[in-house]
Amino acid sequence: MFTVSIGSACGGIFFHLISENWFAKSNYKFLINAACALVFLVGFWLSLVFGLAQVGLWD
């Protein structure tokens, strides 16, 4: 499942850039982390669906 690895890596990079670098000293750290986690889960889900669709296991 190569696509899942790539999707998860992109989500992790997004999480790191947003949470640790751009908004490191924000007062809304919990909301930023929740939004980043949501983006990560959506990217993971879409990459999983794409990978399963390519091998014919997603109908």
Backbone torsions as a table, in degrees:
resi	resn	phi	psi	omega
1	MET	NA	71.9	-178.4
2	PHE	-64.4	-36.6	-177.0
3	THR	-67.6	-32.7	178.9
4	VAL	-67.2	-39.5	177.8
5	SER	-63.6	-42.6	179.8
6	ILE	-68.0	-43.4	178.6
7	GLY	-62.3	-41.2	178.7
8	SER	-68.1	-38.9	178.1
9	ALA	-64.5	-41.0	177.6
10	CYS	-65.5	-40.0	176.4
11	GLY	-64.7	-39.0	177.6
12	GLY	-67.0	-38.5	176.9
13	ILE	-65.1	-43.2	177.6
14	PHE	-60.4	-45.9	179.2
15	PHE	-59.3	-44.9	-179.1
16	HIS	-64.8	-45.3	-177.8
17	LEU	-64.8	-44.4	-177.0
18	ILE	-74.0	-50.9	-171.8
19	SER	-75.1	-45.5	-172.8
20	GLU	-90.2	-31.3	-173.9
21	ASN	-101.3	-54.2	-171.7
22	TRP	-80.4	-38.9	-176.7
23	PHE	-119.0	44.0	-175.4
24	ALA	-68.4	-33.3	-176.2
25	LYS	-112.6	33.7	-178.4
26	SER	-84.5	152.7	176.3
27	ASN	-78.3	-17.8	-177.2
28	TYR	-104.2	43.9	-175.4
29	LYS	-60.3	-39.8	-179.1
30	PHE	-65.0	-43.5	179.8
31	LEU	-67.0	-37.7	177.7
32	ILE	-65.4	-43.5	178.2
33	ASN	-64.0	-39.4	179.1
34	ALA	-65.3	-42.3	178.6
35	ALA	-65.3	-41.1	178.1
36	CYS	-65.5	-39.5	177.7
37	ALA	-64.9	-37.6	177.5
38	LEU	-65.1	-43.6	176.7
39	VAL	-62.0	-41.1	178.4
40	PHE	-61.8	-46.1	-179.0
41	LEU	-66.0	-38.3	177.5
42	VAL	-65.5	-43.8	176.9
43	GLY	-62.9	-40.3	177.5
44	PHE	-63.4	-45.3	-178.8
45	TRP	-63.5	-46.0	-179.1
46	LEU	-65.1	-38.3	178.2
47	SER	-69.2	-33.6	176.1
48	LEU	-66.9	-45.3	178.5
49	VAL	-62.9	-42.6	179.1
50	PHE	-62.4	-44.4	179.7
51	GLY	-64.6	-42.4	178.7
52	LEU	-69.5	-32.3	178.1
53	ALA	-68.1	-33.8	-178.5
54	GLN	-70.2	-29.8	179.5
55	VAL	-97.3	1.6	174.5
56	GLY	85.8	15.9	-179.3
57	LEU	-99.1	-0.9	179.7
58	TRP	-117.2	116.3	-178.4
59	ASP	-104.0	NA	NA
